[in-house]
């Protein structure tokens, strides 16, 4: 057998897998093959999306389930022994494994990232693959695990029998935390972007420590009632009767897993502090969800709980560690044992990317000065000064501005999907109510269908708060639009939210990330792959802050009466001025932060407001903002894939099936359907992917599929065939002209008309002398279609 003729998969099954098994690895329990550990970045263009390539390891080796320790990357025998090494090292870094192997079937190149074996890279024969015990010993040495600590990290994961496994980054976070506990670390911080499954990660950490009896009594703290309830009935459900929720300040010490609001166990007076009903040593482990919200502050009531139970291990979970002069998550917990960013989540395809529509109003940007002696709606004399964006909805309420925001939101929904879940973040409760009223008046038909189409969901309003669960439930249609201020900034798992509207002054990076996180969840069942942010107060300029790690896919700025829906070919982005004031108002009387005095909020009902700028940007593959059109994006993709026109022509000609190249390029982000539609509008003809590439990437004149088919007919190429074979080829040529090259490469086409009228598929193939002859004829037909000049 010629080893060089074998495929990569054959090399895996005939050489690599037997070598691993011979070394003592259990192929069913310790070895997984062809493991896709990411989903592939979602690429958005216009109204369409596609997924990029997922990252897939040929082999991952485990000490036990969910404890990976080695990666093997395979290549066919035409490659060198180490040609897969750099690729494998990238996988190993992501998967947090120290041992990396590359193989072409002749042996292994072994790269030891642990630094425990002397030489970094060593060549091994097929019979020299390390045993499971050898790699585990070296793994423990790498992690600094000795004696009892080794046994502690072997505590099992929860398995519900469904085959569900944590995502790779969740596995990393869980393992890093359990290892830190095993080594005696008492303060542990995990940073994971919103929407990446922090609660499930916390559950697995607690389960492993609880089941192995390392931690017997555990307290899980969250800051929102809905979070505690979701946790109890969701991810934590397997704890069953061992779990309770602390409620009504009543304590029962017979449970092992306790869920609580911070507010439920703290108070101003000692007798109200329910946690003191527990002894100081009652809890072995405390897990603090959204720990940036208070536990990081030294003088917070939440920190009192942690200080009281100071002997317990404290694990903080956050998407946004707070680091200011007054508040520091890292000062309390230490550096994160693991971080998974929003940018990485989008890159891996686990989080939804987004477009940003930025809309600027004249009074916000240019400022407004009242005429001398002007009174507001309530008869108050308006202070004579220039008002700008900093004042809007704080010290100055322009009713027309609120109405214009509502109008733009309504236009967007009508042009896209009027029933996409939408959250509108306002400066305060008063602003949220005004926004609700404006939207109600602009959507009378929707309100007539269901009065809950638009709801104000704020902390002071019981009916609105009662609708929060319905809003976040994908199965419930109403409410569709929620106006809010602070209530929905964190912890609200709005899986199907497709539009986030920012009409709130936001200068806190922590709050900004939390708000963006309301839309980053993907829900494929409900068609949620990406979302849009409409920004009316320049909040998205925080994307330019180095502390932000996940830029949008598109920023769009319509002008005048332009539609608020981003076009497929966005405008160039513009620079703006960052609002430097982070103060948020609390009512009709607002603080003047400069003087400390009180002043009235002016309300103006007769001042027109106009849109002066809108712009759009996409989230690019490297995490940067891009403003290029679909045409430019495709050109860049193709030229990255093919060095020159000759390189593309050679690859296209050599390909056994053209659809392989088409699929490869789709995985790189080329959106064939949208591209064909755009070019067809300009060219007035339907183009083959071949001509789309030549025309867009290499500036070649384009032939339509019909023109290519006619050229083949003129050459009288079919003269050497007769009977059924000639009929089949002529019909295939017509099919190519109608539907493209991918369809004629599929032998199943012979089951369809007009082929079925010529004869049965098996008879038609026989007319070419068998399957090999038929395949050869198809290949020759494709050569004829693409031979000669690129264009006529």
VOGU-3710 file (C-alpha; in Angstrom, 3 decimals, decimal comma):
1> xxxxxxxxxx> 0,000/0,000/0,000  1,329/3,427/-1,018  1,112/5,545/2,147  1,379/8,760/0,127  -1,886/7,962/-1,655  -3,830/7,781/1,613  -6,068/10,599/2,782  -5,538/12,398/6,089  -8,463/10,438/7,555  -6,865/7,150/6,428
11> xxxxxxxxxx> -3,610/8,155/8,143  -5,604/8,768/11,346  -7,365/5,397/11,293  -4,500/3,219/10,007  -1,501/4,695/11,835  -2,237/7,327/14,493  -5,182/5,714/16,315  -3,453/2,270/16,554  -0,291/3,913/17,926  -2,294/5,768/20,595
21> xxxxxxxxxx> -4,232/2,628/21,525  -1,048/0,567/21,726  0,331/3,119/24,234  -2,511/2,220/26,599  -5,124/4,889/25,884  -8,789/3,860/26,163  -10,186/4,780/22,727  -13,753/5,064/24,042  -13,185/6,966/27,295  -9,950/8,897/26,785
31> xxxxxxxxxx> -9,801/9,695/23,065  -12,079/11,858/20,930  -11,561/12,246/17,189  -12,462/15,159/14,912  -13,528/17,434/17,756  -15,029/20,779/16,661  -14,545/22,916/19,751  -15,753/26,250/18,328  -18,828/26,951/16,194  -17,333/29,282/13,594
41> xxxxxxxxxx> -17,639/33,064/13,711  -20,955/34,483/12,496  -20,256/36,830/9,587  -22,917/39,471/8,906  -23,378/41,281/5,598  -26,533/43,285/4,969  -29,470/41,176/6,106  -27,628/37,899/5,608  -25,259/35,921/7,786  -23,028/32,898/7,409
51> xxxxxxxxxx> -20,645/31,004/9,679  -16,905/30,837/9,271  -14,899/27,679/9,820  -14,995/26,038/13,227  -11,730/24,995/14,871  -11,441/21,223/14,763  -8,794/19,054/16,403  -8,088/15,628/14,861  -7,557/14,021/18,284  -7,969/15,256/21,861
61> xxxxxxxxxx> -6,704/12,974/24,637  -8,219/13,123/28,121  -7,070/11,913/31,521  -10,797/11,543/32,258  -13,945/13,173/30,780  -13,576/16,956/30,472  -9,950/16,911/31,605  -7,986/17,250/28,326  -4,207/16,870/28,407  -3,036/16,415/24,795
71> xxxxxxxxxx> -3,837/17,330/21,178  -2,812/15,485/17,996  -2,946/17,142/14,579  -2,784/14,804/11,577  -1,665/15,452/8,007  -1,496/13,131/5,026  1,835/11,489/4,185  2,662/14,037/1,498  3,334/16,438/4,380  6,295/16,381/6,748
81> xxxxxxxxxx> 6,069/14,972/10,275  5,765/18,402/11,905  3,718/20,288/9,320  0,638/20,263/11,596  2,514/21,485/14,668  1,793/25,217/14,511  -1,887/24,533/13,965  -1,901/22,066/16,882  -0,131/24,560/19,171  -2,932/27,062/18,510
91> xxxxxxxxxx> -5,491/24,434/19,503  -3,476/23,488/22,595  -3,367/27,093/23,817  -7,147/27,410/23,436  -7,823/24,053/25,096  -5,323/24,695/27,907  -3,379/21,469/27,298  0,403/21,107/27,596  1,158/18,187/25,261  1,015/18,617/21,493
101> xxxxxxxxxx> 1,642/16,088/18,720  1,857/16,361/14,945  1,898/13,287/12,701  1,883/12,277/9,042  1,669/8,538/9,810  5,436/7,957/9,968  5,725/8,864/13,659  5,103/11,879/15,884  6,665/15,258/16,511  6,050/15,853/20,232
111> xxxxxxxxxx> 5,993/19,411/21,617  6,045/19,687/25,413  4,584/23,041/26,557  4,867/22,018/30,211  8,631/22,365/30,430  8,758/19,150/32,496  10,551/16,913/30,012  13,746/18,738/29,044  13,749/19,189/25,246  10,767/21,114/23,894
121> xxxxxxxxxx> 10,304/19,146/20,650  11,181/15,501/20,104  10,605/13,072/17,233  8,968/9,789/18,299  8,372/6,556/16,435  4,846/5,168/16,134  5,660/2,745/18,943  6,964/5,478/21,268  3,746/7,380/21,979  3,569/8,258/25,727
131> xxxxxxxxxx> 1,210/6,326/28,004  -1,739/7,983/29,799  0,014/7,679/33,158  3,207/9,285/31,878  1,381/12,332/30,501  -0,818/12,625/33,612  2,227/12,662/35,897  3,813/15,385/33,792  0,516/17,310/33,629  0,284/17,356/37,435
141> xxxxxxxxxx> 3,885/18,490/37,643  3,076/21,317/35,168  0,059/22,397/37,228  1,918/22,142/40,526  -0,433/19,458/41,851  1,053/17,185/44,479  -0,218/14,466/46,826  -3,877/14,904/47,809  -4,292/17,813/45,361  -3,941/15,339/42,460
151> xxxxxxxxxx> -6,910/13,354/43,707  -8,958/16,495/44,290  -8,724/17,624/40,665  -10,033/14,245/39,529  -13,479/14,964/41,018  -16,060/14,155/38,307  -18,273/16,517/36,342  -22,075/16,273/36,512  -23,356/14,118/33,640  -27,095/14,004/32,925
161> xxxxxxxxxx> -26,694/11,174/30,428  -27,615/13,356/27,436  -24,040/13,632/26,207  -23,964/17,382/26,911  -20,433/18,559/27,484  -19,246/21,980/28,598  -17,820/24,192/25,873  -14,039/24,258/25,787  -13,714/27,607/27,583  -16,186/26,492/30,273
171> xxxxxxxxxx> -14,055/23,373/30,775  -10,979/25,597/31,128  -12,716/27,824/33,685  -14,053/24,872/35,692  -10,728/23,005/35,703  -8,681/26,107/36,547  -10,990/26,861/39,505  -10,998/23,294/40,853  -7,195/23,206/40,524  -6,890/26,510/42,399
181> xxxxxxxxxx> -9,078/25,156/45,215  -7,043/21,918/45,304  -3,886/23,970/45,780  -5,453/25,889/48,654  -6,246/29,203/46,951  -9,028/30,911/48,903  -9,933/33,862/46,658  -10,626/33,068/43,004  -11,862/35,275/40,143  -13,374/34,066/36,849
191> xxxxxxxxxx> -13,994/36,585/34,055  -16,419/35,351/31,395  -18,298/37,518/28,896  -22,054/37,863/29,252  -23,845/35,045/27,460  -21,051/32,484/27,817  -22,736/30,406/30,529  -21,311/31,633/33,836  -24,113/29,999/35,832  -23,606/26,583/34,218
201> xxxxxxxxxx> -19,880/26,946/34,796  -20,532/27,794/38,451  -22,826/24,772/38,765  -20,139/22,374/37,524  -17,542/23,915/39,859  -19,868/23,562/42,844  -20,967/20,060/41,808  -17,388/18,771/41,554  -16,320/20,283/44,887  -19,555/19,196/46,638
211> xxxxxxxxxx> -19,685/15,644/45,299  -16,037/15,034/46,175  -16,794/16,382/49,690  -14,093/19,048/49,382  -16,816/21,636/50,088  -19,841/20,501/52,077  -21,923/23,659/52,479  -22,078/26,241/49,736  -23,652/29,695/49,330  -24,422/31,100/45,857
221> xxxxxxxxxx> -25,045/34,863/45,912  -26,676/36,898/43,126  -28,000/40,450/42,961  -31,342/39,968/41,214  -34,290/37,830/42,312  -34,902/36,653/38,766  -31,282/35,431/38,606  -31,691/33,342/41,751  -34,975/31,861/40,528  -33,574/31,105/37,052
231> xxxxxxxxxx> -30,554/29,447/38,657  -32,629/27,290/41,037  -34,969/25,962/38,346  -32,328/25,866/35,617  -28,659/24,975/35,838  -28,712/24,152/39,574  -31,753/21,840/39,375  -29,657/18,623/39,788  -28,891/19,621/43,409  -32,531/18,749/44,142
241> xxxxxxxxxx> -33,485/18,430/47,820  -30,017/19,455/49,015  -30,699/23,011/47,791  -32,794/25,874/49,182  -33,358/29,550/48,499  -33,013/31,885/51,474  -36,282/33,829/51,623  -38,191/35,958/54,137  -35,043/36,124/56,287  -35,698/32,582/57,516
251> xxxxxxxxxx> -32,751/30,226/58,034  -32,797/26,412/57,985  -29,341/24,920/58,538  -30,298/21,431/57,298  -29,471/22,167/53,626  -26,120/22,037/51,843  -26,584/24,339/48,849  -28,012/27,812/49,570  -29,083/30,366/46,964  -29,621/33,955/48,038
261> xxxxxxxxxx> -29,942/37,563/46,994  -27,326/39,809/48,572  -30,237/41,931/49,762  -31,905/38,940/51,451  -29,022/38,432/53,872  -27,972/41,990/54,657  -29,512/44,916/56,499  -28,608/48,081/58,360  -29,112/46,626/61,827  -27,297/43,607/63,230
271> xxxxxxxxxx> -30,557/41,862/64,087  -31,592/42,159/60,425  -28,429/40,513/59,186  -29,740/37,028/58,595  -26,336/35,649/57,692  -25,280/35,959/61,351  -27,761/33,195/62,145  -25,154/30,962/60,497  -21,894/30,325/62,314  -18,821/31,944/60,769
281> xxxxxxxxxx> -17,537/28,535/59,657  -20,878/27,266/58,318  -20,030/27,702/54,619  -16,984/26,150/52,976  -17,535/27,855/49,621  -19,212/31,102/48,551  -19,774/31,807/44,845  -20,558/35,453/44,069  -22,312/36,061/40,727  -21,833/39,463/39,065
291> xxxxxxxxxx> -19,218/40,157/41,743  -18,343/43,540/40,188  -21,668/44,965/41,410  -20,753/45,345/45,069  -18,553/42,703/46,597  -15,521/44,450/45,153  -16,236/47,604/47,177  -14,675/47,543/50,635  -17,514/49,457/52,311  -20,419/47,636/50,613
301> xxxxxxxxxx> -23,013/45,661/52,552  -22,230/42,725/50,293  -18,608/42,713/51,416  -19,867/42,279/55,001  -21,077/38,786/54,124  -17,715/37,831/52,668  -15,888/39,221/55,685  -18,163/37,296/58,076  -17,499/34,044/56,202  -13,843/34,854/55,620
311> xxxxxxxxxx> -12,692/31,276/56,255  -14,675/29,995/53,255  -13,285/29,841/49,720  -14,700/32,788/47,733  -15,186/32,473/43,939  -16,191/35,656/42,078  -17,883/35,506/38,668  -18,130/38,541/36,412  -18,191/39,614/32,801  -16,704/42,959/33,759
321> xxxxxxxxxx> -14,235/43,119/36,655  -14,513/46,582/38,150  -11,207/48,382/38,516  -11,422/51,932/39,879  -9,696/53,826/42,697  -12,594/52,998/45,011  -13,603/49,519/43,815  -11,427/46,613/42,667  -12,400/43,031/41,948  -8,761/42,079/41,448
331> xxxxxxxxxx> -7,598/43,623/44,732  -10,057/41,357/46,556  -9,975/38,161/44,472  -6,559/38,396/42,821  -5,836/38,092/39,117  -8,429/35,996/37,219  -7,585/32,289/37,059  -9,262/32,341/33,633  -10,715/34,976/31,280  -12,941/34,518/28,233
341> xxxxxxxxxx> -13,664/37,796/26,474  -16,558/39,065/24,402  -14,215/39,352/21,419  -13,148/35,701/21,755  -16,758/34,597/22,179  -17,722/36,341/18,932  -14,660/34,950/17,155  -15,525/31,403/18,260  -19,149/31,786/17,169  -20,637/31,335/20,646
351> xxxxxxxxxx> -21,735/34,985/20,912  -23,700/37,113/18,469  -21,887/39,905/16,614  -23,688/43,179/16,054  -24,120/46,224/13,923  -24,282/49,712/15,367  -26,549/52,443/13,978  -25,338/55,791/15,309  -27,776/58,702/15,032  -26,848/62,285/15,892
361> xxxxxxxxxx> -29,387/65,077/16,417  -28,725/68,749/15,703  -29,427/69,981/19,235  -27,156/67,286/20,725  -24,150/68,019/18,541  -24,501/71,708/17,661  -25,983/72,719/20,992  -28,982/74,984/21,692  -29,308/78,296/23,485  -32,773/79,485/24,599
371> xxxxxxxxxx> -34,032/82,900/23,525  -33,824/85,452/26,322  -36,657/85,080/28,813  -37,917/81,758/27,392  -40,182/79,731/29,672  -40,474/75,954/29,591  -43,696/73,901/29,428  -44,272/74,367/33,165  -43,642/78,128/33,146  -40,073/77,861/34,487
381> xxxxxxxxxx> -37,582/80,447/33,258  -34,888/78,553/31,324  -31,350/79,404/32,400  -29,500/81,229/29,632  -26,627/79,017/28,504  -25,760/76,554/25,718  -27,331/73,092/26,201  -25,884/70,039/24,452  -25,883/66,240/24,592  -24,755/66,192/28,241
391> xxxxxxxxxx> -27,976/67,977/29,214  -30,465/65,943/27,204  -33,007/64,127/29,414  -31,094/65,271/32,486  -31,510/69,024/32,877  -33,286/69,538/29,561  -36,156/67,467/28,190  -37,041/68,242/24,566  -40,224/66,344/23,848  -39,573/66,394/20,090
401> xxxxxxxxxx> -36,245/64,660/20,700  -37,920/61,786/22,576  -40,466/61,520/19,766  -37,729/61,469/17,117  -35,909/58,635/18,916  -39,193/56,704/19,072  -39,813/57,462/15,369  -36,399/56,126/14,327  -36,867/52,970/16,411  -40,328/52,429/14,915
411> xxxxxxxxxx> -38,994/52,935/11,367  -36,265/50,387/11,999  -38,683/47,787/13,360  -41,158/48,271/10,512  -38,379/47,926/7,933  -36,915/44,779/9,514  -39,177/42,871/11,909  -41,827/44,636/14,053  -41,781/41,726/16,515  -38,075/41,554/17,269
421> xxxxxxxxxx> -37,474/41,908/21,001  -36,187/45,417/21,724  -34,754/47,026/24,879  -34,580/50,830/25,047  -32,220/52,094/27,770  -33,253/55,533/29,065  -31,627/57,889/31,559  -34,181/57,386/34,321  -37,701/56,175/35,072  -39,293/59,447/33,951
431> xxxxxxxxxx> -37,473/59,205/30,616  -38,492/55,541/30,220  -42,150/56,504/30,717  -41,948/59,340/28,182  -40,347/56,957/25,693  -43,115/54,415/26,256  -45,767/57,037/25,553  -44,046/58,222/22,375  -43,769/54,655/21,050  -47,402/53,880/21,905
441> xxxxxxxxxx> -48,539/56,881/19,868  -46,406/55,798/16,891  -47,630/52,179/16,956  -51,435/52,367/17,411  -52,130/49,250/15,302  -49,704/47,131/17,331  -51,145/48,429/20,610  -54,643/47,624/19,336  -53,518/44,017/18,699  -52,022/43,761/22,193
451> xxxxxxxxxx> -51,563/46,580/24,715  -48,400/44,846/25,976  -46,584/45,363/22,660  -44,707/48,153/24,488  -44,082/48,009/28,248  -42,077/50,104/30,677  -40,085/47,635/32,765  -38,585/49,582/35,653  -38,047/48,904/39,331  -40,875/51,147/40,518
461> xxxxxxxxxx> -43,693/49,714/38,388  -45,160/46,359/39,391  -47,081/45,528/36,207  -44,033/46,203/34,068  -41,738/44,190/36,361  -44,228/41,324/36,196  -43,772/41,252/32,408  -39,982/40,835/32,587  -40,206/37,050/32,478  -42,496/37,165/29,437
471> xxxxxxxxxx> -40,117/39,561/27,710  -37,120/37,249/28,095  -39,095/34,065/27,309  -38,489/33,228/23,612  -41,863/31,465/23,456  -43,795/34,596/24,475  -44,510/37,154/21,759  -45,333/40,039/24,112  -43,964/42,390/25,344  -41,945/43,209/22,197
481> xxxxxxxxxx> -40,470/46,571/23,243  -39,263/47,253/26,788  -38,339/50,766/27,909  -36,124/50,728/31,004  -33,354/52,555/32,828  -31,334/50,329/35,203  -33,442/47,239/35,871  -32,392/45,331/32,743  -28,702/46,244/32,584  -27,462/42,984/34,127
491> xxxxxxxxxx> -28,460/39,396/34,538  -31,454/39,482/32,196  -31,063/36,520/29,858  -32,756/38,042/26,790  -31,855/35,318/24,279  -33,958/36,699/21,435  -33,259/40,422/21,892  -32,335/41,678/18,421  -32,368/45,436/18,991  -30,784/47,440/21,807
501> xxxxxxxxxx> -31,442/51,184/21,825  -29,096/53,439/23,777  -30,682/56,762/24,734  -28,844/56,764/28,043  -25,670/58,588/29,087  -23,209/55,762/29,726  -19,615/56,377/30,697  -19,008/53,369/32,911  -17,270/50,654/30,865  -18,667/48,054/33,269
511> xxxxxxxxxx> -22,242/49,182/32,683  -21,672/49,521/28,932  -20,423/45,937/28,630  -23,338/44,698/30,698  -25,852/46,494/28,481  -24,245/45,198/25,284  -24,386/41,741/26,855  -28,204/41,827/26,797  -28,032/41,062/23,086  -24,985/38,818/22,651
521> xxxxxxxxxx> -26,757/35,500/23,188  -27,433/33,373/20,113  -30,715/31,491/19,721  -30,702/29,564/16,456  -34,198/28,128/17,022  -35,614/31,654/16,844  -33,293/32,938/14,116  -31,183/35,084/16,462  -27,614/35,127/15,104  -26,742/38,827/15,420
531> xxxxxxxxxx> -28,303/42,024/16,692  -28,361/45,771/16,171  -27,525/48,620/18,535  -29,124/52,021/17,884  -27,142/54,712/19,665  -28,540/58,226/20,209  -26,136/59,416/22,917  -22,673/58,515/21,620  -22,396/55,675/24,132  -20,863/53,407/21,490
541> xxxxxxxxxx> -17,796/55,619/21,349  -16,734/53,438/24,275  -15,911/50,840/21,600  -12,774/52,899/20,978  -11,714/52,525/24,617  -8,807/50,066/25,038  -10,801/48,471/27,885  -13,425/47,277/25,417  -12,788/43,942/23,718  -15,509/43,279/21,147
551> xxxxxxxxxx> -16,192/45,902/18,488  -19,413/45,873/16,424  -19,772/44,512/12,902  -21,240/47,691/11,542  -21,746/51,342/12,448  -24,199/53,254/10,246  -25,201/56,909/10,141  -28,280/57,757/8,066  -28,873/61,365/7,080  -32,084/63,375/7,103
561> xxxxxxxxxx> -34,977/61,137/6,073  -32,775/58,094/5,314  -33,996/54,728/6,567  -32,475/53,749/9,947  -31,851/50,247/8,542  -28,159/49,830/7,591  -27,621/49,380/3,819  -25,461/46,558/2,454  -22,755/49,049/1,454  -22,202/51,183/4,566
571> xxxxxxxxxx> -20,779/54,665/4,693  -17,376/55,464/6,120  -17,216/55,898/9,891  -16,555/59,293/11,428  -14,872/60,324/14,616  -16,941/61,924/17,365  -16,609/63,561/20,739  -16,764/61,365/23,835  -19,209/62,494/26,496  -17,067/62,943/29,574
581> xxxxxxxxxx> -19,860/63,183/32,158  -20,856/59,897/33,746  -23,548/61,309/36,087  -27,068/59,845/35,943  -30,137/61,738/37,236  -32,656/60,342/39,670  -35,823/62,470/39,367  -37,338/65,797/38,394  -34,921/67,622/40,702  -31,383/66,867/39,569
591> xxxxxxxxxx> -27,956/67,545/41,072  -25,611/69,992/39,473  -22,389/68,016/39,915  -20,265/71,095/39,361  -21,812/73,323/42,033  -23,617/70,843/44,254  -26,796/72,975/43,999  -30,237/71,872/42,866  -31,845/73,003/39,658  -35,020/72,299/37,779
601> xxxxxxxxxx> -35,262/69,967/34,807  -36,662/72,071/31,978  -39,291/70,551/29,695  -39,704/72,020/26,205  -42,664/71,040/24,020  -42,260/73,301/20,983  -38,674/72,888/19,792  -38,032/70,860/16,597  -35,150/68,348/16,467  -33,481/66,999/13,304
611> xxxxxxxxxx> -31,184/64,123/12,390  -27,846/65,396/11,103  -25,812/62,167/10,810  -26,097/58,386/10,823  -23,416/55,787/10,179  -22,855/52,029/10,183  -19,941/49,649/10,850  -19,426/45,885/10,840  -17,530/43,738/13,329  -14,514/42,431/11,392
621> xxxxxxxxxx> -12,751/39,059/11,654  -9,895/40,561/13,680  -12,247/42,304/16,094  -11,791/45,717/14,462  -14,460/47,964/13,016  -14,733/47,786/9,237  -16,790/49,907/6,909  -16,108/48,211/3,602  -18,855/47,100/1,232  -19,766/43,515/0,402
631> xxxxxxxxxx> -17,753/43,910/-2,832  -14,615/45,084/-0,970  -14,980/42,445/1,728  -15,223/39,660/-0,883  -12,226/40,979/-2,775  -10,151/40,917/0,418  -11,348/37,392/1,266  -10,495/36,017/-2,181  -7,101/37,693/-2,385  -6,252/36,311/1,047
641> xxxxxxxxxx> -7,143/32,833/-0,221  -5,505/33,070/-3,666  -2,216/34,854/-4,351  -3,113/35,800/-7,932  -5,583/35,222/-10,764  -3,323/32,425/-12,084  -3,339/30,808/-8,649  -7,150/30,863/-8,587  -7,437/29,528/-12,162  -5,016/26,702/-11,373
651> xxxxxxxxxx> -6,878/25,719/-8,196  -10,232/25,886/-9,968  -8,997/23,753/-12,864  -7,358/21,157/-10,580  -10,345/20,773/-8,257  -12,162/17,452/-8,682  -15,339/19,249/-7,658  -15,758/23,008/-7,960  -18,212/23,012/-5,067  -15,310/22,223/-2,689
661> xxxxxxxxxx> -13,695/25,581/-3,513  -17,085/27,318/-3,328  -17,715/25,858/0,148  -14,173/26,722/1,312  -14,673/30,345/0,332  -18,120/30,438/1,959  -16,421/29,319/5,190  -14,040/32,286/4,798  -17,033/34,625/4,720  -17,828/34,962/0,997
671> xxxxxxxxxx> -21,622/35,291/0,797  -22,329/33,965/-2,662  -26,059/34,656/-2,701  -25,799/38,284/-1,585  -22,808/38,849/-3,840  -24,582/37,429/-6,901  -27,590/39,638/-6,176  -25,429/42,765/-5,896  -23,424/42,070/-9,062  -26,525/40,991/-10,992
681> xxxxxxxxxx> -28,109/44,404/-10,339  -25,066/46,162/-11,810  -24,223/43,719/-14,629  -27,750/42,670/-15,583  -26,636/39,020/-15,858  -26,486/35,896/-13,659  -22,885/34,942/-12,864  -21,235/31,676/-11,888  -19,055/31,767/-8,694  -16,062/31,449/-11,043
691> xxxxxxxxxx> -16,959/34,702/-12,801  -17,915/36,425/-9,570  -14,400/35,787/-8,228  -12,639/36,768/-11,452  -14,710/39,917/-11,810  -14,690/41,165/-8,208  -11,244/40,075/-7,007  -9,246/40,317/-10,220  -11,141/42,944/-12,282  -11,925/40,603/-15,177
701> xxxxxxxxxx> -14,943/41,181/-17,449  -17,661/38,685/-16,494  -19,546/36,137/-18,589  -22,968/34,960/-17,512  -23,658/31,241/-17,062  -25,808/31,352/-20,183  -22,956/32,907/-22,212  -20,536/30,201/-21,046  -23,013/27,483/-21,958  -23,526/28,993/-25,447
711> xxxxxxxxxx> -19,743/29,070/-26,047  -19,518/25,343/-25,340  -22,347/24,652/-27,787  -20,592/26,695/-30,490  -17,448/24,573/-30,121  -19,481/21,483/-30,980  -17,880/19,728/-28,037  -20,650/17,065/-27,920  -19,846/15,671/-31,388  -17,802/12,782/-29,926
721> xxxxxxxxxx> -20,833/11,585/-27,933  -24,017/10,074/-29,263  -27,350/8,696/-28,071  -28,233/8,971/-24,388  -24,760/10,234/-23,428  -25,065/13,255/-25,713  -28,597/13,958/-24,500  -27,405/13,882/-20,902  -24,534/16,297/-21,563  -26,762/18,735/-23,431
731> xxxxxxxxxx> -29,269/18,637/-20,571  -26,457/19,138/-18,028  -25,279/22,192/-19,941  -28,785/23,667/-19,767  -28,930/22,862/-16,039  -25,616/24,663/-15,550  -27,002/27,743/-17,302  -30,064/27,671/-15,040  -28,684/26,688/-11,626  -24,859/26,635/-11,637
741> xxxxxxxxxx> -21,918/24,244/-11,486  -22,612/22,720/-8,040  -25,773/21,023/-9,261  -24,263/19,330/-12,306  -21,541/17,802/-10,090  -24,143/15,912/-8,054  -24,948/12,544/-9,636  -28,391/12,634/-8,009  -29,395/15,131/-10,687  -29,950/12,129/-12,990
751> xxxxxxxxxx> -33,034/11,268/-10,956  -34,713/14,534/-11,983  -36,351/15,799/-15,177  -35,386/15,922/-17,995  -32,857/13,129/-17,251  -35,504/10,737/-15,917  -37,278/10,990/-19,303  -34,097/9,899/-21,109  -33,620/6,806/-18,931  -33,033/5,440/-15,424
761> xxxxxxxxxx> -29,892/6,804/-13,645  -28,074/3,450/-13,888  -28,749/3,307/-17,667  -27,530/6,876/-18,155  -24,287/6,176/-16,306  -23,783/3,017/-18,414  -24,048/5,179/-21,551  -20,685/6,668/-20,472  -19,180/3,222/-19,849  -19,794/3,335/-16,079
771> xxxxxxxxxx> -19,331/5,751/-13,175  -15,682/6,528/-13,960  -16,587/7,418/-17,548  -19,469/9,608/-16,353  -17,196/11,443/-13,867  -14,617/11,959/-16,616  -17,274/13,426/-18,919  -18,418/15,860/-16,212  -14,815/16,938/-15,637  -14,334/17,508/-19,389
781> xxxxxxxxxx> -17,565/19,496/-19,533  -16,323/21,764/-16,750  -12,998/22,211/-18,542  -14,923/23,307/-21,635  -17,015/25,749/-19,611  -13,946/27,430/-18,102  -11,369/26,991/-20,892  -9,889/29,759/-23,001  -10,189/33,413/-22,175  -11,856/34,540/-18,988
791> xx> -14,316/36,504/-21,068  -15,406/36,659/-24,667
//
